[in-house]
Each structure stands twice: as structure tokens, then as C-alpha cells.
């Protein structure tokens, strides 16, 4: 289909809702970063599953860069 993937990094949610907490914290600093789209067409042209694996690695790297 040639659809793009839009990576989104979300930081600070650990402070907003602690694992053992029953209430969310209203003064937590949560930041959402929308990163540049990743075009999928070049990955689709790669043989076998290598394109999929490379795409997942590149999207993961993009999200990590926004944290």
C-alpha cells in the first residue's frame, strides 16, 4: 500500500501514573513528540523479511531519538 509510519515518542508517563499508584499525578510533565514520517516503500523492495526487520529497527531508533 505504500503507507507511511508516523513515529510518536511519549515521555513522562511513568511519573503521571506510578506502577503501584491508584491515582494519576496531575502535575506530571508528559511530553509527546511527533517525529518525521518513515516512508515504507524502500523497505518493501528489500528481499524476504529483511525489509520488515530493517523498518522496525529504523522506526524504533526514530522513537528512541525523541525520548
C-alpha positions in Angstrom: 0.0 0.0 0.0 2.9 2.4 0.5 1.6 4.0 3.7 4.0 5.9 5.9 4.6 5.3 9.6 4.4 8.3 11.9 6.6 7.6 14.9 5.4 9.2 18.2 7.6 9.3 21.3 5.8 9.8 24.7 7.9 10.7 27.7 7.0 11.2 31.3 4.1 8.8 31.7 5.8 6.9 34.4 5.5 10.0 36.6 1.9 10.6 35.6 0.7 7.1 36.7 3.1 5.3 39.0 3.0 1.4 38.8 1.8 1.0 42.3 -0.3 4.1 42.4 -4.1 4.2 42.4 -4.3 7.8 41.3 -2.7 9.7 38.5 -0.5 12.7 39.2 -1.9 15.9 37.8 1.4 17.8 37.8 3.5 15.3 35.9 5.4 16.6 32.9 4.3 14.4 30.0 5.8 15.2 26.6 4.6 13.9 23.2 6.9 14.3 20.3 5.7 13.6 16.7 8.6 12.6 14.6 9.1 12.7 10.8 7.2 10.1 8.8 9.1 7.0 7.7 8.3 6.0 4.1 7.8 2.3 3.8 8.2 1.8 0.1 12.0 1.4 0.2 11.7 -1.4 2.8 9.1 -3.2 0.8 11.6 -3.6 -2.1 14.0 -5.5 0.2 14.1 -9.3 -0.1 12.3 -11.5 2.3 11.8 -10.3 5.9 14.9 -8.1 5.8 12.9 -5.1 4.8 10.4 -5.6 7.7 13.2 -6.1 10.2 15.1 -3.0 9.0 11.9 -0.9 9.1 11.2 -2.0 12.7 14.7 -1.1 13.7 14.6 2.3 12.0 11.2 3.2 13.5 12.4 2.1 16.9 15.5 4.2 16.5 13.4 7.2 15.5 11.2 6.9 18.6 14.3 6.5 20.8 15.7 9.7 19.4 12.6 11.6 20.6 12.9 10.4 24.2 
